[in-house]
Amino acid sequence: MRIRDSQGRLLSVGLFPFDNQTLYFWGGADSVEGRELFPNDFLHWSAMRLGRQRGLRCYDMSGYGRFKSKFGGELVTLRRWHKAYWRSARWARKAYAFCHRQRLLGRAWLLKFSQAPGSPAANDKDGEEG
């Protein structure tokens, strides 16, 4: 699916495969031009309308986040499993998951620290000293 502005410039694209019951969001992208028009919002809304017209009952946005939460809906936890044929692949997956989680926790800690009362970033409006 593509979203264009009145001049024909491509603003947003998305891939939405579906089966007999569910529309899936597999991925999308947008351009810097026209972001003030919120083309991704319109993209998802249009996909939902087309899915409904085809009789689909569910829309799987493939995850959650700030953007996706504004559309409402119910967050459903899915169970996923991975088959590793080699012990090294299983350990590599576990190591990657651990490192990724630590990175996210580190970012959250830094953000919390930088916004703490009395921190230089919290005192300056633009985050710069001076």
Backbone as XML, in Angstrom:
<?xml version="1.0"?>
<chain id="A" units="angstrom">
  <residue number="1" name="MET">
    <atom name="N" x="0.851" y="-1.157" z="0.000"/>
    <atom name="CA" x="0.000" y="0.000" z="0.000"/>
    <atom name="C" x="0.903" y="1.228" z="0.000"/>
  </residue>
  <residue number="2" name="ARG">
    <atom name="N" x="0.492" y="2.271" z="-0.708"/>
    <atom name="CA" x="1.263" y="3.503" z="-0.794"/>
    <atom name="C" x="0.374" y="4.697" z="-0.455"/>
  </residue>
  <residue number="3" name="ILE">
    <atom name="N" x="0.970" y="5.681" z="0.207"/>
    <atom name="CA" x="0.289" y="6.942" z="0.484"/>
    <atom name="C" x="1.077" y="8.040" z="-0.225"/>
  </residue>
  <residue number="4" name="ARG">
    <atom name="N" x="0.376" y="8.806" z="-1.050"/>
    <atom name="CA" x="0.993" y="9.914" z="-1.782"/>
    <atom name="C" x="0.306" y="11.219" z="-1.419"/>
  </residue>
  <residue number="5" name="ASP">
    <atom name="N" x="1.040" y="12.338" z="-1.583"/>
    <atom name="CA" x="0.429" y="13.642" z="-1.350"/>
    <atom name="C" x="-0.228" y="14.131" z="-2.641"/>
  </residue>
  <residue number="6" name="SER">
    <atom name="N" x="-0.787" y="15.341" z="-2.618"/>
    <atom name="CA" x="-1.519" y="15.863" z="-3.773"/>
    <atom name="C" x="-0.612" y="16.089" z="-4.984"/>
  </residue>
  <residue number="7" name="GLN">
    <atom name="N" x="0.703" y="16.228" z="-4.770"/>
    <atom name="CA" x="1.639" y="16.379" z="-5.889"/>
    <atom name="C" x="2.147" y="15.029" z="-6.406"/>
  </residue>
  <residue number="8" name="GLY">
    <atom name="N" x="1.712" y="13.952" z="-5.786"/>
    <atom name="CA" x="2.119" y="12.628" z="-6.218"/>
    <atom name="C" x="3.376" y="12.097" z="-5.560"/>
  </residue>
  <residue number="9" name="ARG">
    <atom name="N" x="3.944" y="12.850" z="-4.601"/>
    <atom name="CA" x="5.152" y="12.374" z="-3.907"/>
    <atom name="C" x="4.783" y="11.239" z="-2.963"/>
  </residue>
  <residue number="10" name="LEU">
    <atom name="N" x="5.615" y="10.220" z="-2.954"/>
    <atom name="CA" x="5.401" y="9.072" z="-2.081"/>
    <atom name="C" x="5.757" y="9.459" z="-0.654"/>
  </residue>
  <residue number="11" name="LEU">
    <atom name="N" x="4.799" y="9.324" z="0.262"/>
    <atom name="CA" x="5.009" y="9.708" z="1.654"/>
    <atom name="C" x="5.172" y="8.510" z="2.584"/>
  </residue>
  <residue number="12" name="SER">
    <atom name="N" x="4.473" y="7.420" z="2.297"/>
    <atom name="CA" x="4.504" y="6.271" z="3.189"/>
    <atom name="C" x="4.145" y="5.014" z="2.405"/>
  </residue>
  <residue number="13" name="VAL">
    <atom name="N" x="4.779" y="3.902" z="2.777"/>
    <atom name="CA" x="4.471" y="2.610" z="2.164"/>
    <atom name="C" x="4.371" y="1.556" z="3.258"/>
  </residue>
  <residue number="14" name="GLY">
    <atom name="N" x="3.607" y="0.524" z="2.998"/>
    <atom name="CA" x="3.481" y="-0.563" z="3.958"/>
    <atom name="C" x="3.163" y="-1.866" z="3.253"/>
  </residue>
  <residue number="15" name="LEU">
    <atom name="N" x="3.572" y="-2.960" z="3.869"/>
    <atom name="CA" x="3.298" y="-4.296" z="3.352"/>
    <atom name="C" x="2.321" y="-4.964" z="4.321"/>
  </residue>
  <residue number="16" name="PHE">
    <atom name="N" x="1.152" y="-5.347" z="3.803"/>
    <atom name="CA" x="0.077" y="-5.876" z="4.631"/>
    <atom name="C" x="-0.464" y="-7.183" z="4.058"/>
  </residue>
  <residue number="17" name="PRO">
    <atom name="N" x="0.222" y="-8.308" z="4.244"/>
    <atom name="CA" x="-0.348" y="-9.585" z="3.798"/>
    <atom name="C" x="-1.536" y="-9.955" z="4.686"/>
  </residue>
  <residue number="18" name="PHE">
    <atom name="N" x="-2.346" y="-10.883" z="4.219"/>
    <atom name="CA" x="-3.510" y="-11.298" z="5.004"/>
    <atom name="C" x="-3.866" y="-12.736" z="4.678"/>
  </residue>
  <residue number="19" name="ASP">
    <atom name="N" x="-4.621" y="-13.329" z="5.596"/>
    <atom name="CA" x="-5.163" y="-14.656" z="5.360"/>
    <atom name="C" x="-6.686" y="-14.552" z="5.443"/>
  </residue>
  <residue number="20" name="ASN">
    <atom name="N" x="-7.372" y="-15.617" z="5.775"/>
    <atom name="CA" x="-8.831" y="-15.590" z="5.792"/>
    <atom name="C" x="-9.426" y="-14.766" z="6.925"/>
  </residue>
  <residue number="21" name="GLN">
    <atom name="N" x="-8.641" y="-14.484" z="7.960"/>
    <atom name="CA" x="-9.193" y="-13.800" z="9.125"/>
    <atom name="C" x="-8.389" y="-12.570" z="9.538"/>
  </residue>
  <residue number="22" name="THR">
    <atom name="N" x="-7.091" y="-12.538" z="9.284"/>
    <atom name="CA" x="-6.217" y="-11.523" z="9.876"/>
    <atom name="C" x="-5.425" y="-10.765" z="8.823"/>
  </residue>
  <residue number="23" name="LEU">
    <atom name="N" x="-5.321" y="-9.446" z="9.040"/>
    <atom name="CA" x="-4.445" y="-8.573" z="8.270"/>
    <atom name="C" x="-3.184" y="-8.390" z="9.098"/>
  </residue>
  <residue number="24" name="TYR">
    <atom name="N" x="-2.011" y="-8.519" z="8.477"/>
    <atom name="CA" x="-0.742" y="-8.432" z="9.186"/>
    <atom name="C" x="0.057" y="-7.228" z="8.687"/>
  </residue>
  <residue number="25" name="PHE">
    <atom name="N" x="0.671" y="-6.499" z="9.604"/>
    <atom name="CA" x="1.597" y="-5.438" z="9.228"/>
    <atom name="C" x="2.990" y="-6.032" z="9.265"/>
  </residue>
  <residue number="26" name="TRP">
    <atom name="N" x="3.622" y="-6.174" z="8.106"/>
    <atom name="CA" x="4.955" y="-6.755" z="8.036"/>
    <atom name="C" x="6.044" y="-5.716" z="8.033"/>
  </residue>
  <residue number="27" name="GLY">
    <atom name="N" x="5.741" y="-4.518" z="7.629"/>
    <atom name="CA" x="6.757" y="-3.484" z="7.622"/>
    <atom name="C" x="6.299" y="-2.272" z="6.853"/>
  </residue>
  <residue number="28" name="GLY">
    <atom name="N" x="6.985" y="-1.177" z="7.067"/>
    <atom name="CA" x="6.634" y="0.053" z="6.383"/>
    <atom name="C" x="7.759" y="1.056" z="6.476"/>
  </residue>
  <residue number="29" name="ALA">
    <atom name="N" x="7.610" y="2.122" z="5.721"/>
    <atom name="CA" x="8.590" y="3.198" z="5.723"/>
    <atom name="C" x="7.894" y="4.482" z="5.314"/>
  </residue>
  <residue number="30" name="ASP">
    <atom name="N" x="8.517" y="5.590" z="5.668"/>
    <atom name="CA" x="7.982" y="6.879" z="5.250"/>
    <atom name="C" x="9.132" y="7.777" z="4.834"/>
  </residue>
  <residue number="31" name="SER">
    <atom name="N" x="8.779" y="8.902" z="4.241"/>
    <atom name="CA" x="9.785" y="9.872" z="3.833"/>
    <atom name="C" x="9.709" y="11.079" z="4.757"/>
  </residue>
  <residue number="32" name="VAL">
    <atom name="N" x="10.766" y="11.835" z="4.796"/>
    <atom name="CA" x="10.812" y="13.012" z="5.656"/>
    <atom name="C" x="9.790" y="14.051" z="5.197"/>
  </residue>
  <residue number="33" name="GLU">
    <atom name="N" x="9.663" y="14.212" z="3.884"/>
    <atom name="CA" x="8.693" y="15.166" z="3.364"/>
    <atom name="C" x="7.285" y="14.703" z="3.718"/>
  </residue>
  <residue number="34" name="GLY">
    <atom name="N" x="6.529" y="15.581" z="4.260"/>
    <atom name="CA" x="5.137" y="15.271" z="4.540"/>
    <atom name="C" x="4.874" y="14.615" z="5.873"/>
  </residue>
  <residue number="35" name="ARG">
    <atom name="N" x="5.864" y="14.496" z="6.729"/>
    <atom name="CA" x="5.615" y="13.864" z="8.027"/>
    <atom name="C" x="4.598" y="14.634" z="8.857"/>
  </residue>
  <residue number="36" name="GLU">
    <atom name="N" x="4.519" y="15.953" z="8.605"/>
    <atom name="CA" x="3.542" y="16.754" z="9.349"/>
    <atom name="C" x="2.110" y="16.378" z="8.966"/>
  </residue>
  <residue number="37" name="LEU">
    <atom name="N" x="1.953" y="15.624" z="7.870"/>
    <atom name="CA" x="0.636" y="15.146" z="7.444"/>
    <atom name="C" x="0.275" y="13.802" z="8.075"/>
  </residue>
  <residue number="38" name="PHE">
    <atom name="N" x="1.186" y="13.214" z="8.827"/>
    <atom name="CA" x="0.997" y="11.919" z="9.488"/>
    <atom name="C" x="0.586" y="10.820" z="8.508"/>
  </residue>
  <residue number="39" name="PRO">
    <atom name="N" x="1.409" y="10.586" z="7.474"/>
    <atom name="CA" x="1.036" y="9.586" z="6.466"/>
    <atom name="C" x="0.980" y="8.161" z="7.012"/>
  </residue>
  <residue number="40" name="ASN">
    <atom name="N" x="1.772" y="7.848" z="8.035"/>
    <atom name="CA" x="1.723" y="6.487" z="8.591"/>
    <atom name="C" x="0.406" y="6.223" z="9.287"/>
  </residue>
  <residue number="41" name="ASP">
    <atom name="N" x="-0.154" y="7.227" z="9.948"/>
    <atom name="CA" x="-1.477" y="7.062" z="10.559"/>
    <atom name="C" x="-2.509" y="6.725" z="9.484"/>
  </residue>
  <residue number="42" name="PHE">
    <atom name="N" x="-2.469" y="7.496" z="8.407"/>
    <atom name="CA" x="-3.414" y="7.272" z="7.313"/>
    <atom name="C" x="-3.178" y="5.911" z="6.657"/>
  </residue>
  <residue number="43" name="LEU">
    <atom name="N" x="-1.923" y="5.505" z="6.546"/>
    <atom name="CA" x="-1.585" y="4.210" z="5.970"/>
    <atom name="C" x="-2.240" y="3.080" z="6.762"/>
  </residue>
  <residue number="44" name="HIS">
    <atom name="N" x="-2.070" y="3.094" z="8.076"/>
    <atom name="CA" x="-2.643" y="2.027" z="8.910"/>
    <atom name="C" x="-4.169" y="2.094" z="8.915"/>
  </residue>
  <residue number="45" name="TRP">
    <atom name="N" x="-4.704" y="3.279" z="8.988"/>
    <atom name="CA" x="-6.165" y="3.425" z="8.980"/>
    <atom name="C" x="-6.726" y="2.879" z="7.666"/>
  </residue>
  <residue number="46" name="SER">
    <atom name="N" x="-6.085" y="3.194" z="6.551"/>
    <atom name="CA" x="-6.540" y="2.699" z="5.248"/>
    <atom name="C" x="-6.438" y="1.180" z="5.171"/>
  </residue>
  <residue number="47" name="ALA">
    <atom name="N" x="-5.360" y="0.632" z="5.712"/>
    <atom name="CA" x="-5.204" y="-0.836" z="5.717"/>
    <atom name="C" x="-6.313" y="-1.486" z="6.542"/>
  </residue>
  <residue number="48" name="MET">
    <atom name="N" x="-6.629" y="-0.889" z="7.689"/>
    <atom name="CA" x="-7.711" y="-1.438" z="8.520"/>
    <atom name="C" x="-9.048" y="-1.388" z="7.784"/>
  </residue>
  <residue number="49" name="ARG">
    <atom name="N" x="-9.313" y="-0.308" z="7.091"/>
    <atom name="CA" x="-10.575" y="-0.177" z="6.352"/>
    <atom name="C" x="-10.640" y="-1.205" z="5.227"/>
  </residue>
  <residue number="50" name="LEU">
    <atom name="N" x="-9.540" y="-1.371" z="4.479"/>
    <atom name="CA" x="-9.536" y="-2.359" z="3.403"/>
    <atom name="C" x="-9.704" y="-3.778" z="3.947"/>
  </residue>
  <residue number="51" name="GLY">
    <atom name="N" x="-9.041" y="-4.054" z="5.069"/>
    <atom name="CA" x="-9.194" y="-5.364" z="5.688"/>
    <atom name="C" x="-10.630" y="-5.627" z="6.099"/>
  </residue>
  <residue number="52" name="ARG">
    <atom name="N" x="-11.257" y="-4.634" z="6.667"/>
    <atom name="CA" x="-12.659" y="-4.783" z="7.094"/>
    <atom name="C" x="-13.569" y="-4.995" z="5.894"/>
  </residue>
  <residue number="53" name="GLN">
    <atom name="N" x="-13.305" y="-4.274" z="4.792"/>
    <atom name="CA" x="-14.109" y="-4.441" z="3.577"/>
    <atom name="C" x="-13.987" y="-5.855" z="3.014"/>
  </residue>
  <residue number="54" name="ARG">
    <atom name="N" x="-12.851" y="-6.487" z="3.243"/>
    <atom name="CA" x="-12.647" y="-7.861" z="2.771"/>
    <atom name="C" x="-13.131" y="-8.898" z="3.778"/>
  </residue>
  <residue number="55" name="GLY">
    <atom name="N" x="-13.719" y="-8.441" z="4.876"/>
    <atom name="CA" x="-14.275" y="-9.349" z="5.866"/>
    <atom name="C" x="-13.283" y="-9.858" z="6.895"/>
  </residue>
  <residue number="56" name="LEU">
    <atom name="N" x="-12.104" y="-9.245" z="6.966"/>
    <atom name="CA" x="-11.116" y="-9.676" z="7.955"/>
    <atom name="C" x="-11.513" y="-9.152" z="9.324"/>
  </residue>
  <residue number="57" name="ARG">
    <atom name="N" x="-11.276" y="-9.958" z="10.343"/>
    <atom name="CA" x="-11.736" y="-9.612" z="11.688"/>
    <atom name="C" x="-10.622" y="-9.133" z="12.611"/>
  </residue>
  <residue number="58" name="CYS">
    <atom name="N" x="-9.368" y="-9.396" z="12.272"/>
    <atom name="CA" x="-8.248" y="-9.053" z="13.150"/>
    <atom name="C" x="-7.182" y="-8.285" z="12.375"/>
  </residue>
  <residue number="59" name="TYR">
    <atom name="N" x="-6.484" y="-7.431" z="13.096"/>
    <atom name="CA" x="-5.338" y="-6.713" z="12.525"/>
    <atom name="C" x="-4.164" y="-6.902" z="13.468"/>
  </residue>
  <residue number="60" name="ASP">
    <atom name="N" x="-3.145" y="-7.605" z="13.009"/>
    <atom name="CA" x="-1.951" y="-7.867" z="13.799"/>
    <atom name="C" x="-0.884" y="-6.855" z="13.401"/>
  </residue>
  <residue number="61" name="MET">
    <atom name="N" x="-0.627" y="-5.871" z="14.277"/>
    <atom name="CA" x="0.350" y="-4.829" z="13.982"/>
    <atom name="C" x="1.774" y="-5.290" z="14.265"/>
  </residue>
  <residue number="62" name="SER">
    <atom name="N" x="1.933" y="-6.531" z="14.669"/>
    <atom name="CA" x="3.247" y="-7.141" z="14.890"/>
    <atom name="C" x="4.049" y="-6.407" z="15.951"/>
  </residue>
  <residue number="63" name="GLY">
    <atom name="N" x="3.522" y="-6.364" z="17.128"/>
    <atom name="CA" x="4.229" y="-5.745" z="18.235"/>
    <atom name="C" x="3.449" y="-4.594" z="18.835"/>
  </residue>
  <residue number="64" name="TYR">
    <atom name="N" x="4.131" y="-3.842" z="19.664"/>
    <atom name="CA" x="3.481" y="-2.719" z="20.333"/>
    <atom name="C" x="4.476" y="-1.574" z="20.403"/>
  </residue>
  <residue number="65" name="GLY">
    <atom name="N" x="4.005" y="-0.449" z="20.757"/>
    <atom name="CA" x="4.844" y="0.733" z="20.862"/>
    <atom name="C" x="3.988" y="1.973" z="20.937"/>
  </residue>
  <residue number="66" name="ARG">
    <atom name="N" x="4.635" y="3.104" z="21.066"/>
    <atom name="CA" x="3.920" y="4.366" z="21.209"/>
    <atom name="C" x="3.052" y="4.647" z="19.981"/>
  </residue>
  <residue number="67" name="PHE">
    <atom name="N" x="3.601" y="4.451" z="18.773"/>
    <atom name="CA" x="2.823" y="4.703" z="17.562"/>
    <atom name="C" x="1.611" y="3.784" z="17.488"/>
  </residue>
  <residue number="68" name="LYS">
    <atom name="N" x="1.814" y="2.508" z="17.702"/>
    <atom name="CA" x="0.745" y="1.531" z="17.547"/>
    <atom name="C" x="-0.303" y="1.635" z="18.645"/>
  </residue>
  <residue number="69" name="SER">
    <atom name="N" x="0.081" y="2.107" z="19.830"/>
    <atom name="CA" x="-0.864" y="2.163" z="20.950"/>
    <atom name="C" x="-1.984" y="3.159" z="20.704"/>
  </residue>
  <residue number="70" name="LYS">
    <atom name="N" x="-1.772" y="4.160" z="19.876"/>
    <atom name="CA" x="-2.812" y="5.167" z="19.667"/>
    <atom name="C" x="-3.981" y="4.650" z="18.839"/>
  </residue>
  <residue number="71" name="PHE">
    <atom name="N" x="-3.848" y="3.473" z="18.242"/>
    <atom name="CA" x="-4.940" y="2.901" z="17.470"/>
    <atom name="C" x="-5.883" y="2.073" z="18.339"/>
  </residue>
  <residue number="72" name="GLY">
    <atom name="N" x="-5.553" y="1.926" z="19.608"/>
    <atom name="CA" x="-6.397" y="1.131" z="20.492"/>
    <atom name="C" x="-6.148" y="-0.350" z="20.266"/>
  </residue>
  <residue number="73" name="GLY">
    <atom name="N" x="-7.138" y="-1.119" z="20.521"/>
    <atom name="CA" x="-7.009" y="-2.560" z="20.326"/>
    <atom name="C" x="-6.531" y="-3.245" z="21.587"/>
  </residue>
  <residue number="74" name="GLU">
    <atom name="N" x="-6.361" y="-4.517" z="21.470"/>
    <atom name="CA" x="-5.968" y="-5.351" z="22.600"/>
    <atom name="C" x="-4.586" y="-5.922" z="22.338"/>
  </residue>
  <residue number="75" name="LEU">
    <atom name="N" x="-3.693" y="-5.768" z="23.301"/>
    <atom name="CA" x="-2.361" y="-6.334" z="23.186"/>
    <atom name="C" x="-2.440" y="-7.814" z="23.543"/>
  </residue>
  <residue number="76" name="VAL">
    <atom name="N" x="-2.066" y="-8.643" z="22.610"/>
    <atom name="CA" x="-2.113" y="-10.087" z="22.795"/>
    <atom name="C" x="-0.687" y="-10.596" z="22.842"/>
  </residue>
  <residue number="77" name="THR">
    <atom name="N" x="-0.339" y="-11.303" z="23.906"/>
    <atom name="CA" x="0.991" y="-11.875" z="24.036"/>
    <atom name="C" x="1.041" y="-13.189" z="23.265"/>
  </residue>
  <residue number="78" name="LEU">
    <atom name="N" x="1.996" y="-13.283" z="22.380"/>
    <atom name="CA" x="2.160" y="-14.489" z="21.586"/>
    <atom name="C" x="3.347" y="-15.284" z="22.094"/>
  </residue>
  <residue number="79" name="ARG">
    <atom name="N" x="3.249" y="-16.572" z="22.015"/>
    <atom name="CA" x="4.380" y="-17.418" z="22.349"/>
    <atom name="C" x="5.128" y="-17.720" z="21.067"/>
  </residue>
  <residue number="80" name="ARG">
    <atom name="N" x="6.442" y="-17.531" z="21.126"/>
    <atom name="CA" x="7.286" y="-17.820" z="19.973"/>
    <atom name="C" x="8.342" y="-18.826" z="20.400"/>
  </residue>
  <residue number="81" name="TRP">
    <atom name="N" x="8.733" y="-19.644" z="19.484"/>
    <atom name="CA" x="9.804" y="-20.585" z="19.774"/>
    <atom name="C" x="10.744" y="-20.621" z="18.581"/>
  </residue>
  <residue number="82" name="HIS">
    <atom name="N" x="11.949" y="-21.024" z="18.869"/>
    <atom name="CA" x="12.985" y="-21.105" z="17.853"/>
    <atom name="C" x="13.653" y="-22.463" z="17.963"/>
  </residue>
  <residue number="83" name="LYS">
    <atom name="N" x="13.835" y="-23.087" z="16.852"/>
    <atom name="CA" x="14.525" y="-24.368" z="16.805"/>
    <atom name="C" x="15.967" y="-24.118" z="16.407"/>
  </residue>
  <residue number="84" name="ALA">
    <atom name="N" x="16.881" y="-24.461" z="17.288"/>
    <atom name="CA" x="18.308" y="-24.328" z="16.994"/>
    <atom name="C" x="18.863" y="-25.719" z="16.699"/>
  </residue>
  <residue number="85" name="TYR">
    <atom name="N" x="19.480" y="-25.865" z="15.557"/>
    <atom name="CA" x="20.036" y="-27.158" z="15.173"/>
    <atom name="C" x="21.448" y="-27.358" z="15.702"/>
  </residue>
  <residue number="86" name="TRP">
    <atom name="N" x="22.070" y="-26.280" z="16.164"/>
    <atom name="CA" x="23.406" y="-26.367" z="16.733"/>
    <atom name="C" x="23.402" y="-25.699" z="18.100"/>
  </residue>
  <residue number="87" name="ARG">
    <atom name="N" x="24.133" y="-26.280" z="19.012"/>
    <atom name="CA" x="24.240" y="-25.719" z="20.352"/>
    <atom name="C" x="24.806" y="-24.290" z="20.291"/>
  </residue>
  <residue number="88" name="SER">
    <atom name="N" x="25.762" y="-24.056" z="19.399"/>
    <atom name="CA" x="26.360" y="-22.726" z="19.278"/>
    <atom name="C" x="25.322" y="-21.687" z="18.849"/>
  </residue>
  <residue number="89" name="ALA">
    <atom name="N" x="24.391" y="-22.064" z="17.985"/>
    <atom name="CA" x="23.338" y="-21.138" z="17.560"/>
    <atom name="C" x="22.398" y="-20.828" z="18.728"/>
  </residue>
  <residue number="90" name="ARG">
    <atom name="N" x="22.091" y="-21.826" z="19.539"/>
    <atom name="CA" x="21.226" y="-21.611" z="20.701"/>
    <atom name="C" x="21.888" y="-20.655" z="21.686"/>
  </residue>
  <residue number="91" name="TRP">
    <atom name="N" x="23.183" y="-20.847" z="21.953"/>
    <atom name="CA" x="23.896" y="-19.959" z="22.875"/>
    <atom name="C" x="24.050" y="-18.559" z="22.297"/>
  </residue>
  <residue number="92" name="ALA">
    <atom name="N" x="24.273" y="-18.468" z="20.995"/>
    <atom name="CA" x="24.390" y="-17.158" z="20.357"/>
    <atom name="C" x="23.078" y="-16.381" z="20.477"/>
  </residue>
  <residue number="93" name="ARG">
    <atom name="N" x="21.953" y="-17.064" z="20.290"/>
    <atom name="CA" x="20.652" y="-16.408" z="20.431"/>
    <atom name="C" x="20.433" y="-15.919" z="21.865"/>
  </residue>
  <residue number="94" name="LYS">
    <atom name="N" x="20.787" y="-16.735" z="22.828"/>
    <atom name="CA" x="20.638" y="-16.335" z="24.235"/>
    <atom name="C" x="21.553" y="-15.164" z="24.566"/>
  </residue>
  <residue number="95" name="ALA">
    <atom name="N" x="22.776" y="-15.183" z="24.064"/>
    <atom name="CA" x="23.717" y="-14.084" z="24.319"/>
    <atom name="C" x="23.220" y="-12.793" z="23.693"/>
  </residue>
  <residue number="96" name="TYR">
    <atom name="N" x="22.707" y="-12.883" z="22.479"/>
    <atom name="CA" x="22.176" y="-11.696" z="21.820"/>
    <atom name="C" x="20.993" y="-11.133" z="22.605"/>
  </residue>
  <residue number="97" name="ALA">
    <atom name="N" x="20.077" y="-11.987" z="23.036"/>
    <atom name="CA" x="18.912" y="-11.526" z="23.805"/>
    <atom name="C" x="19.357" y="-10.844" z="25.097"/>
  </residue>
  <residue number="98" name="PHE">
    <atom name="N" x="20.343" y="-11.414" z="25.771"/>
    <atom name="CA" x="20.853" y="-10.817" z="27.002"/>
    <atom name="C" x="21.460" y="-9.439" z="26.721"/>
  </residue>
  <residue number="99" name="CYS">
    <atom name="N" x="22.315" y="-9.346" z="25.710"/>
    <atom name="CA" x="22.966" y="-8.065" z="25.381"/>
    <atom name="C" x="21.950" y="-7.019" z="24.952"/>
  </residue>
  <residue number="100" name="HIS">
    <atom name="N" x="20.962" y="-7.423" z="24.185"/>
    <atom name="CA" x="19.937" y="-6.483" z="23.744"/>
    <atom name="C" x="19.148" y="-5.946" z="24.937"/>
  </residue>
  <residue number="101" name="ARG">
    <atom name="N" x="18.792" y="-6.828" z="25.851"/>
    <atom name="CA" x="18.042" y="-6.391" z="27.040"/>
    <atom name="C" x="18.893" y="-5.442" z="27.890"/>
  </residue>
  <residue number="102" name="GLN">
    <atom name="N" x="20.163" y="-5.755" z="28.075"/>
    <atom name="CA" x="21.037" y="-4.885" z="28.860"/>
    <atom name="C" x="21.179" y="-3.510" z="28.201"/>
  </residue>
  <residue number="103" name="ARG">
    <atom name="N" x="21.251" y="-3.498" z="26.888"/>
    <atom name="CA" x="21.344" y="-2.227" z="26.169"/>
    <atom name="C" x="20.090" y="-1.382" z="26.394"/>
  </residue>
  <residue number="104" name="LEU">
    <atom name="N" x="18.917" y="-2.005" z="26.312"/>
    <atom name="CA" x="17.669" y="-1.278" z="26.547"/>
    <atom name="C" x="17.591" y="-0.756" z="27.979"/>
  </residue>
  <residue number="105" name="LEU">
    <atom name="N" x="17.997" y="-1.574" z="28.928"/>
    <atom name="CA" x="17.993" y="-1.139" z="30.326"/>
    <atom name="C" x="18.966" y="0.012" z="30.540"/>
  </residue>
  <residue number="106" name="GLY">
    <atom name="N" x="20.122" y="-0.062" z="29.886"/>
    <atom name="CA" x="21.102" y="1.023" z="29.985"/>
    <atom name="C" x="20.571" y="2.320" z="29.410"/>
  </residue>
  <residue number="107" name="ARG">
    <atom name="N" x="19.898" y="2.245" z="28.285"/>
    <atom name="CA" x="19.290" y="3.445" z="27.698"/>
    <atom name="C" x="18.241" y="4.043" z="28.622"/>
  </residue>
  <residue number="108" name="ALA">
    <atom name="N" x="17.400" y="3.190" z="29.202"/>
    <atom name="CA" x="16.361" y="3.675" z="30.113"/>
    <atom name="C" x="16.997" y="4.339" z="31.327"/>
  </residue>
  <residue number="109" name="TRP">
    <atom name="N" x="18.072" y="3.753" z="31.858"/>
    <atom name="CA" x="18.746" y="4.339" z="33.015"/>
    <atom name="C" x="19.335" y="5.694" z="32.656"/>
  </residue>
  <residue number="110" name="LEU">
    <atom name="N" x="19.991" y="5.792" z="31.494"/>
    <atom name="CA" x="20.571" y="7.064" z="31.064"/>
    <atom name="C" x="19.502" y="8.128" z="30.868"/>
  </residue>
  <residue number="111" name="LEU">
    <atom name="N" x="18.374" y="7.748" z="30.285"/>
    <atom name="CA" x="17.290" y="8.699" z="30.090"/>
    <atom name="C" x="16.746" y="9.170" z="31.430"/>
  </residue>
  <residue number="112" name="LYS">
    <atom name="N" x="16.568" y="8.244" z="32.344"/>
    <atom name="CA" x="16.076" y="8.601" z="33.677"/>
    <atom name="C" x="17.073" y="9.514" z="34.384"/>
  </residue>
  <residue number="113" name="PHE">
    <atom name="N" x="18.365" y="9.199" z="34.285"/>
    <atom name="CA" x="19.395" y="10.000" z="34.934"/>
    <atom name="C" x="19.459" y="11.398" z="34.327"/>
  </residue>
  <residue number="114" name="SER">
    <atom name="N" x="19.339" y="11.493" z="33.005"/>
    <atom name="CA" x="19.451" y="12.800" z="32.349"/>
    <atom name="C" x="18.245" y="13.688" z="32.619"/>
  </residue>
  <residue number="115" name="GLN">
    <atom name="N" x="17.119" y="13.097" z="33.029"/>
    <atom name="CA" x="15.930" y="13.887" z="33.313"/>
    <atom name="C" x="15.712" y="14.096" z="34.807"/>
  </residue>
  <residue number="116" name="ALA">
    <atom name="N" x="16.632" y="13.602" z="35.620"/>
    <atom name="CA" x="16.492" y="13.736" z="37.075"/>
    <atom name="C" x="16.608" y="15.208" z="37.473"/>
  </residue>
  <residue number="117" name="PRO">
    <atom name="N" x="15.852" y="15.638" z="38.487"/>
    <atom name="CA" x="15.956" y="17.024" z="38.948"/>
    <atom name="C" x="17.387" y="17.336" z="39.375"/>
  </residue>
  <residue number="118" name="GLY">
    <atom name="N" x="17.885" y="18.496" z="38.944"/>
    <atom name="CA" x="19.233" y="18.900" z="39.297"/>
    <atom name="C" x="20.290" y="18.487" z="38.290"/>
  </residue>
  <residue number="119" name="SER">
    <atom name="N" x="19.929" y="17.620" z="37.319"/>
    <atom name="CA" x="20.916" y="17.233" z="36.307"/>
    <atom name="C" x="21.062" y="18.358" z="35.295"/>
  </residue>
  <residue number="120" name="PRO">
    <atom name="N" x="22.228" y="18.487" z="34.675"/>
    <atom name="CA" x="22.431" y="19.568" z="33.706"/>
    <atom name="C" x="21.415" y="19.543" z="32.569"/>
  </residue>
  <residue number="121" name="ALA">
    <atom name="N" x="21.057" y="18.355" z="32.100"/>
    <atom name="CA" x="20.097" y="18.258" z="30.996"/>
    <atom name="C" x="18.706" y="18.706" z="31.431"/>
  </residue>
  <residue number="122" name="ALA">
    <atom name="N" x="18.357" y="18.470" z="32.686"/>
    <atom name="CA" x="17.040" y="18.867" z="33.176"/>
    <atom name="C" x="16.967" y="20.369" z="33.399"/>
  </residue>
  <residue number="123" name="ASN">
    <atom name="N" x="18.095" y="21.002" z="33.712"/>
    <atom name="CA" x="18.103" y="22.439" z="33.990"/>
    <atom name="C" x="18.096" y="23.288" z="32.728"/>
  </residue>
  <residue number="124" name="ASP">
    <atom name="N" x="18.728" y="22.820" z="31.652"/>
    <atom name="CA" x="18.780" y="23.573" z="30.411"/>
    <atom name="C" x="17.675" y="23.110" z="29.480"/>
  </residue>
  <residue number="125" name="LYS">
    <atom name="N" x="17.027" y="24.037" z="28.848"/>
    <atom name="CA" x="15.937" y="23.687" z="27.940"/>
    <atom name="C" x="16.415" y="22.917" z="26.728"/>
  </residue>
  <residue number="126" name="ASP">
    <atom name="N" x="17.588" y="23.281" z="26.224"/>
    <atom name="CA" x="18.096" y="22.597" z="25.029"/>
    <atom name="C" x="19.119" y="21.527" z="25.357"/>
  </residue>
  <residue number="127" name="GLY">
    <atom name="N" x="19.385" y="21.271" z="26.625"/>
    <atom name="CA" x="20.315" y="20.221" z="27.031"/>
    <atom name="C" x="21.773" y="20.625" z="26.928"/>
  </residue>
  <residue number="128" name="GLU">
    <atom name="N" x="22.065" y="21.884" z="26.602"/>
    <atom name="CA" x="23.448" y="22.339" z="26.482"/>
    <atom name="C" x="23.770" y="23.238" z="27.648"/>
  </residue>
  <residue number="129" name="GLU">
    <atom name="N" x="25.021" y="23.222" z="28.022"/>
    <atom name="CA" x="25.447" y="24.097" z="29.110"/>
    <atom name="C" x="25.639" y="25.501" z="28.565"/>
  </residue>
  <residue number="130" name="GLY">
    <atom name="N" x="25.582" y="26.500" z="29.467"/>
    <atom name="CA" x="25.889" y="27.844" z="29.024"/>
    <atom name="C" x="24.866" y="28.802" z="29.330"/>
  </residue>
</chain>
